[in-house]
């Protein structure tokens, strides 16, 4: 349940809803001090440990900074403008106070994660993935492959539960932050792999080596450029990404597919998953955490193999090159687009995955 803040008469927007204090108290009691504190479609407030961040598209409503400080406490506060393309305009800016520090600690279910507000659009921890990280922990996998790992939050959760992890990301700086997240939680990096590589290259190579994983995380960016300008666009490449992941999956594996692409809501994502499958798959949408209203978090589906005796076998499908764009989306996806601003992750343009 959320309480509502008044509208700013200068810009058309829905009311900002604040997270119920009872929910905040329960999260804090569970060892979580990183969550969405207030929400609307073009404006939201998030807490990361002692720090807070306001993300906005239009002009800030009068009094919002003061209201946020009152609810957050005396910690540092950052503000970022939501933009359509990458660049300096989307970097959070500290407001008020005399401090210059930009790196802080945030906590989730007793684990510690580094957040850095100077690192760009994302500070390092995607809050709408909290329920997925909890589900990964509950699955208790033995070997986890985390593709598009970014700062390796999924790997930290798995390693803390005793799993061997392989984290794949093109960005060396992101993997370095991931290693620091291991260290912040007293987890040795030895025995865990951090591969500076394109997941589209790493997955087939791991499959050729015969490596198998019982949990695979696919949380790619909406759009990115790899080495040599190689383009990744999730709506074009999601089927082949899943096919390659299945080649590395054990028979009882669980695969997470999560995306902020506005053209891949949960129903469309489910259709694309089943279209890609060469054998029956059980696909279960994951509801967002309670601090994210419906439609504000990433579209998320967990996949596992189904019992072939209980489900019809899909005929094998041709596997096109990953760099070959698929056919255009069906008409309904073109004529009924989702809102332009997803809840987290970059709405368009290059952005780090989680």
C-alpha positions in Angstrom: 0.0 0.0 0.0 1.2 3.5 -0.8 0.4 7.0 0.3 0.0 9.7 -2.3 1.7 13.0 -2.9 0.0 15.8 -4.7 0.5 16.5 -8.4 2.7 19.3 -9.8 0.3 21.5 -11.8 3.1 22.5 -14.2 3.5 19.0 -15.7 0.9 16.3 -16.4 1.7 13.2 -14.4 0.1 10.7 -12.1 0.4 11.1 -8.3 3.6 10.0 -6.6 2.8 7.1 -4.3 5.0 6.5 -1.3 5.7 3.0 0.0 3.8 2.0 3.1 5.9 2.5 6.2 5.0 -1.0 7.4 6.5 -2.5 4.3 9.6 -0.4 4.7 9.9 -1.6 8.3 9.6 -5.2 7.3 12.2 -4.9 4.6 14.6 -3.2 7.0 14.0 -6.0 9.5 14.9 -8.6 6.8 18.2 -6.8 6.3 17.2 -4.9 3.2 17.7 -1.1 3.0 17.6 -0.8 -0.8 14.1 -0.4 -2.3 11.9 1.9 -4.3 10.6 4.5 -1.8 8.1 6.3 -4.1 6.8 5.7 -7.6 4.9 7.2 -10.6 5.4 6.6 -14.3 7.8 9.5 -14.9 9.2 10.0 -11.4 10.5 7.7 -8.7 12.5 7.8 -5.5 14.8 5.0 -4.4 16.8 4.2 -1.3 20.2 2.7 -1.4 21.4 2.2 2.2 21.9 5.6 3.7 21.6 7.3 0.3 18.6 8.2 -1.8 18.1 9.0 -5.5 15.3 10.8 -7.3 14.8 10.0 -11.0 12.6 12.3 -13.0 11.7 13.1 -16.6 9.9 16.4 -16.1 10.7 19.3 -13.7 10.9 18.2 -10.1 7.6 18.8 -8.1 7.9 21.6 -5.6 8.9 20.3 -2.2 9.9 16.8 -3.3 13.5 17.1 -2.3 12.4 18.3 1.2 9.8 15.5 1.4 12.4 12.9 0.4 14.9 14.1 3.0 12.2 13.9 5.7 11.4 10.3 4.8 15.0 9.2 4.1 16.8 10.9 6.9 20.1 12.8 6.9 21.8 10.6 4.2 23.1 12.0 0.9 20.6 12.6 -1.8 21.2 12.4 -5.6 19.0 13.5 -8.5 19.1 12.3 -12.1 17.2 13.3 -15.2 15.7 10.6 -17.3 16.9 10.9 -20.9 16.5 8.9 -24.1 20.2 8.6 -25.0 23.4 8.0 -23.0 25.5 10.9 -21.9 26.4 13.2 -19.1 22.8 14.5 -18.6 21.8 11.1 -17.1 24.5 11.0 -14.4 23.1 11.5 -10.9 24.0 14.8 -9.2 24.3 15.3 -5.5 22.0 17.9 -4.1 22.6 19.8 -0.9 25.1 19.0 1.8 28.8 19.4 1.8 30.0 15.8 1.2 31.6 14.7 -2.1 31.5 10.9 -1.6 29.6 9.0 -4.3 30.2 5.4 -3.3 28.1 3.8 -0.5 26.9 0.4 0.7 23.4 -1.0 0.3 22.1 -4.2 1.8 19.6 -6.8 0.6 18.7 -9.8 2.7 21.8 -9.3 4.8 24.2 -9.1 1.8 26.2 -6.0 1.0 26.4 -4.3 -2.4 28.5 -1.4 -3.6 26.5 1.5 -5.2 28.4 4.3 -7.0 26.4 7.3 -8.1 29.3 8.6 -10.2 29.3 5.5 -12.4 26.6 6.6 -14.8 22.9 5.9 -15.3 22.8 2.9 -13.0 24.5 3.0 -9.6 25.1 -0.7 -9.6 22.1 -2.5 -8.1 18.8 -3.0 -9.9 16.2 -3.0 -7.3 13.4 -4.6 -9.4 15.5 -7.8 -9.5 15.3 -8.4 -5.7 12.6 -11.0 -6.0 14.6 -12.8 -8.7 17.7 -12.8 -6.5 15.6 -14.3 -3.7 14.3 -17.0 -6.0 17.8 -17.9 -7.1 18.8 -18.3 -3.5 15.8 -20.5 -2.8 16.7 -22.7 -5.8 20.0 -23.5 -4.2 21.8 -24.2 -7.5 25.3 -25.8 -7.5 26.6 -24.1 -10.6 25.4 -20.7 -11.8 26.1 -18.9 -15.1 25.4 -15.2 -14.8 25.3 -13.6 -18.3 25.4 -9.8 -18.7 26.5 -9.9 -15.1 27.2 -6.2 -14.6 28.2 -5.9 -10.9 27.5 -9.6 -10.3 24.7 -9.2 -7.7 23.1 -12.5 -8.8 26.6 -14.2 -8.5 27.0 -12.8 -5.0 23.7 -14.2 -3.9 24.5 -17.6 -5.4 28.0 -17.7 -4.0 26.8 -16.8 -0.6 24.4 -19.8 -0.8 27.3 -22.1 -1.7 27.2 -22.2 -5.5 30.1 -22.1 -7.9 29.6 -19.0 -10.2 30.7 -17.9 -13.6 30.0 -14.2 -14.4 30.2 -12.9 -18.0 30.3 -9.3 -19.0 32.0 -7.2 -21.6 32.9 -4.4 -19.2 36.1 -5.0 -17.2 35.1 -2.2 -14.8 31.8 -3.9 -14.1 33.4 -7.2 -13.3 35.9 -5.4 -11.0 32.9 -3.9 -9.1 31.5 -7.4 -9.0 34.7 -8.8 -7.4 34.5 -6.0 -4.8 30.9 -7.1 -4.0 32.3 -10.6 -3.3 34.9 -9.1 -1.0 32.3 -6.9 0.8 30.5 -10.1 1.7 33.6 -12.0 2.8 33.4 -14.3 -0.3 36.6 -15.4 -1.9 36.9 -14.7 -5.6 39.1 -17.7 -6.1 37.0 -20.6 -7.4 34.6 -18.2 -9.1 35.1 -17.1 -12.7 34.8 -13.6 -14.0 34.9 -13.6 -17.8 35.4 -10.4 -19.7 33.5 -11.5 -22.8 30.4 -11.1 -24.9 27.7 -13.6 -23.7 27.0 -14.4 -27.4 30.5 -15.7 -27.7 30.9 -17.2 -24.2 27.7 -19.3 -24.3 28.7 -21.4 -27.4 32.2 -21.8 -26.1 31.1 -23.1 -22.8 28.7 -25.5 -24.6 31.5 -26.8 -26.8 33.5 -27.5 -23.6 30.6 -29.5 -22.3 30.0 -27.2 -19.3 26.5 -27.4 -17.7 24.8 -25.1 -15.2 21.7 -25.7 -13.2 20.9 -22.0 -13.0 21.5 -19.4 -15.8 20.8 -15.7 -15.6 19.9 -13.8 -18.8 19.3 -10.1 -17.9 20.5 -8.3 -21.1 20.4 -4.6 -21.9 17.8 -3.4 -24.3 20.5 -2.3 -26.7 24.3 -2.4 -26.7 27.3 -2.4 -28.9 29.9 -5.0 -28.4 33.4 -5.3 -29.7 33.9 -3.9 -33.2 30.5 -2.2 -33.0 28.6 -5.5 -33.0 25.0 -4.6 -32.1 22.9 -6.4 -29.6 19.2 -5.6 -29.6 17.2 -7.8 -27.2 14.0 -7.9 -29.2 15.9 -9.2 -32.2 18.2 -11.7 -30.4 16.2 -13.0 -27.4 15.3 -16.4 -29.1 18.9 -17.3 -30.0 20.1 -16.2 -26.7 17.8 -18.6 -25.0 18.7 -21.4 -27.4 22.4 -21.0 -26.6 21.6 -20.9 -22.9 19.7 -24.2 -23.2 22.8 -25.8 -24.7 24.6 -25.1 -21.3 21.7 -26.1 -19.1 21.3 -29.3 -17.1 18.0 -31.2 -17.5 16.8 -29.8 -14.2 18.1 -26.3 -14.8 16.3 -23.0 -14.2 16.8 -20.1 -16.6 15.9 -16.5 -15.8 15.1 -14.2 -18.7 14.5 -10.6 -17.7 14.2 -7.4 -19.8 13.2 -3.8 -19.6 12.5 -3.6 -23.3 9.2 -1.8 -23.6 8.2 -4.1 -26.6 8.7 -7.3 -24.6 6.1 -7.3 -21.8 5.5 -10.6 -20.0 2.9 -12.0 -22.5 5.0 -11.1 -25.5 8.1 -12.5 -23.8 6.3 -15.8 -23.1 5.3 -16.1 -26.8 8.9 -15.5 -27.9 10.2 -18.1 -25.4 7.9 -20.8 -26.6 8.6 -19.9 -30.2 12.3 -20.4 -29.6 12.0 -23.8 -27.9 12.9 -27.1 -29.5 11.3 -29.0 -26.7 8.6 -28.2 -24.1 9.5 -25.6 -21.6 7.7 -24.5 -18.5 7.8 -20.7 -18.3 6.6 -18.9 -15.2 6.4 -15.1 -15.0 7.9 -13.6 -11.8 5.8 -10.9 -10.1 7.8 -7.7 -9.2 8.8 -6.9 -5.7 6.0 -5.2 -3.6 7.7 -1.8 -3.9 7.2 -1.9 -7.7 3.7 -1.4 -9.0 2.5 -3.6 -11.8 4.1 -2.6 -15.1 7.0 -0.7 -13.5 9.6 -3.5 -13.1 11.4 -5.6 -15.7 9.4 -8.3 -17.5 10.7 -11.5 -16.0 10.1 -15.2 -16.8 11.7 -18.3 -15.1 12.1 -21.3 -17.5 12.7 -25.0 -16.8 12.2 -28.2 -18.8 8.8 -29.7 -18.7 7.8 -33.4 -18.6 7.7 -34.5 -22.2 4.9 -36.9 -21.4 2.6 -34.2 -20.2 3.3 -31.6 -23.0 3.3 -31.9 -26.8 6.7 -31.9 -28.4 7.5 -28.8 -30.4 9.2 -29.5 -33.8 12.8 -28.5 -34.1 13.3 -24.9 -35.4 16.0 -23.6 -37.6 18.7 -21.7 -35.6 19.6 -18.5 -37.5 22.7 -16.5 -36.9 22.5 -14.5 -33.7 23.4 -11.3 -35.6 20.6 -11.8 -38.1 17.6 -9.7 -37.1 14.3 -11.5 -36.7 11.1 -10.6 -38.5 9.2 -7.5 -37.3 7.0 -7.9 -34.2 3.3 -8.8 -34.8 1.0 -5.9 -35.6 -0.4 -5.7 -32.0 3.0 -5.0 -30.6 3.5 -2.2 -33.2 0.1 -0.6 -32.7 -0.1 -1.0 -28.9 3.4 0.1 -27.6 4.1 0.1 -23.9 4.9 3.3 -22.1 8.2 4.8 -23.1 9.8 4.8 -19.7 10.5 1.5 -18.0 11.1 1.3 -14.3 14.8 0.6 -14.3 17.5 -0.1 -16.8 18.0 2.3 -19.7 14.9 2.8 -21.8 16.8 3.0 -25.0 20.4 3.2 -26.0 23.4 1.6 -24.5 23.1 0.7 -20.8 24.7 -1.7 -18.4 22.7 -4.9 -17.7 22.3 -6.3 -14.2 
